[in-house]
Amino acid sequence: MQWNIPGTVLYAQRETAEDGEQMLRAMFLGGDITLGQVAAITGLEPHTIQNWVKRGFLTPPVRKRYTIDQLCRIINVNMLRGVFSLERTCGLLGYVNGQLDDRSDDIIGDSDLYFMFISLASRAQQLTRPEACQQILAGMLQTYREPYPGAKERVSNALKVMLTAYLAARMRASADLMLAELEVEDTKSSEKTEK
């Protein structure tokens, strides 16, 4: 089943979340990418991305080119901003990576965090119980090397918040669609009554 890769305008197979990761990684085989390419992947306007750089939400591009970690940071912010304010979104990302414009204090790379999230989100239908989510997260973080004690728990906590926000945004979009359909139905019903 095709699904929209969270935070992007790209589609992949939900059953194989690795497809999304492979698709994004393949875009970097020739080196870092341009602002136009980042905008095309995320559906964001270039000035929005530049504004996020100016505000310190991510490190500035080098020679106007963006790394995969910068792209994944932008995708994470884009995905979460539908639920949280930009400041709260950056607070969550800062929870695992300290100062957002300084990569030296990161406990996990932005691409690693995002690709773990994709894997988790692709399994969302299986996560009907909190224990299931915890088991999947434990498996995903099994090979993660903590730079200091407690880092793994911070990554796990951030992923749980990201998943909950993602699911909440999807539920809101579904509710908006259902309400729009009701409004159309109500308009048609009113028009018939007037005739």
C-alpha positions in Angstrom: 0.0 0.0 0.0 1.4 3.4 -1.0 1.7 6.1 1.7 2.9 9.6 1.8 6.4 9.6 3.4 5.8 11.8 6.5 6.9 15.5 6.1 7.4 15.1 2.3 5.5 15.0 -0.9 7.0 11.6 -1.8 5.3 8.3 -1.8 6.6 4.8 -1.0 5.3 1.4 0.0 4.1 1.4 3.7 5.0 -2.3 4.0 8.7 -1.6 3.3 9.5 1.6 5.1 13.1 1.2 4.0 11.9 2.3 0.5 11.4 5.8 1.8 14.9 5.8 3.4 16.5 4.4 0.2 14.6 6.9 -1.9 15.9 9.8 0.1 19.5 8.5 0.4 19.6 7.9 -3.3 19.0 11.6 -3.9 22.4 12.2 -2.2 24.5 9.8 -4.3 25.8 12.7 -6.3 26.5 14.8 -3.3 24.5 17.4 -1.3 21.3 18.9 -2.8 20.1 22.4 -3.6 17.4 24.5 -1.9 15.2 23.9 -4.9 15.5 20.1 -4.4 14.8 20.4 -0.7 11.7 22.5 -1.5 10.6 19.9 -4.1 10.9 17.0 -1.6 9.2 18.8 1.2 6.6 20.9 -0.6 7.8 23.9 1.3 8.5 27.3 -0.2 12.3 28.1 -0.5 11.8 31.3 1.6 10.3 29.2 4.5 13.4 26.9 4.5 15.7 29.9 4.4 13.8 31.5 7.3 14.3 28.4 9.4 18.0 28.6 8.7 18.1 32.2 9.8 16.1 31.4 12.9 18.7 28.8 13.9 16.4 25.7 13.4 19.2 24.0 11.5 22.8 24.7 10.5 23.3 26.8 7.4 24.0 25.0 4.1 27.5 24.9 2.9 27.9 26.5 -0.6 24.1 26.6 -0.8 23.9 22.8 -0.6 22.0 20.8 2.0 23.1 17.5 3.6 20.8 14.6 4.3 20.8 15.5 8.0 19.7 19.0 7.1 17.0 17.7 4.8 15.8 15.3 7.5 15.7 18.2 10.1 13.6 20.2 7.7 11.3 17.2 7.1 10.9 16.7 10.9 10.1 20.3 11.5 7.7 20.3 8.5 6.0 17.1 9.8 5.6 18.3 13.4 4.6 21.9 12.7 1.1 20.8 11.8 0.6 19.8 15.5 3.0 22.0 17.4 4.2 25.6 17.1 7.6 26.0 15.5 9.1 26.8 18.9 7.7 23.6 20.5 8.7 21.5 17.5 12.3 22.9 17.9 12.1 22.2 21.6 11.4 18.6 20.9 14.2 18.3 18.4 16.4 20.1 20.9 15.5 17.6 23.6 17.6 15.0 21.6 20.0 17.3 19.9 20.7 20.3 22.1 21.3 23.5 20.2 19.7 23.1 16.8 22.3 25.1 14.9 25.2 23.1 16.5 25.7 19.5 15.5 28.5 18.8 18.0 26.0 18.2 20.8 23.7 15.9 18.9 22.9 12.5 20.5 21.5 11.1 17.2 21.8 12.3 13.6 18.7 13.9 12.2 18.6 11.4 9.4 18.9 8.5 11.9 16.1 10.0 14.0 13.9 10.5 10.9 14.5 7.1 9.4 13.7 5.5 12.8 10.5 7.5 12.8 9.5 6.4 9.3 10.0 2.8 10.4 7.9 3.4 13.5 5.1 5.3 11.6 4.9 2.7 9.0 4.0 0.2 11.7 1.4 2.5 13.4 -1.5 0.2 12.6 0.2 -2.5 14.7 0.7 -0.2 17.7 -2.7 -0.6 19.3 -1.1 -1.1 22.8 1.6 1.0 24.4 3.7 -2.1 25.1 3.8 -2.8 21.3 5.3 0.6 20.7 7.8 0.1 23.4 8.9 -3.3 22.0 9.3 -1.9 18.5 11.3 1.1 19.9 13.5 -1.2 21.9 14.3 -3.3 18.8 15.0 -0.2 16.8 17.3 1.3 19.4 19.1 -2.0 20.1 22.2 -1.0 18.1 22.1 2.7 19.1 25.2 3.7 21.0 24.5 6.2 23.7 27.0 9.1 23.9 26.1 9.3 27.6 23.7 7.4 29.9 20.1 8.2 29.3 20.5 9.2 25.7 18.7 6.1 24.4 15.7 7.0 26.6 15.7 10.5 25.3 15.6 9.3 21.7 12.8 6.8 22.6 10.8 9.5 24.2 11.2 11.9 21.3 10.1 9.2 18.8 7.0 8.5 20.9 6.1 12.2 20.8 6.8 12.4 17.1 4.6 9.3 16.4 1.7 10.7 18.6 1.9 14.1 16.8 2.0 12.4 13.4 -1.1 10.3 14.2 -2.9 13.3 15.7 -2.2 15.3 12.5 -3.6 12.4 10.4 -6.7 12.2 12.6 -7.2 15.9 12.3 -6.9 15.7 8.5 -9.5 12.9 8.5 -11.8 14.9 10.7 -11.4 17.9 8.4 -12.3 15.8 5.4 -15.3 14.2 7.0 -16.6 17.7 8.1 -16.1 19.0 4.6 -18.1 16.1 3.2 -20.9 16.8 5.8 -20.9 20.5 4.8 -21.2 19.6 1.1 -24.0 17.2 2.0 -25.8 19.8 4.1 -25.5 22.4 1.3 -27.0 20.0 -1.2 -29.8 19.1 1.3 -30.5 22.9 1.8 -30.7 23.5 -1.9 -33.2 20.7 -2.4 -35.3 22.0 0.4 -35.3 25.5 -1.2 -36.6 24.2 -4.5 
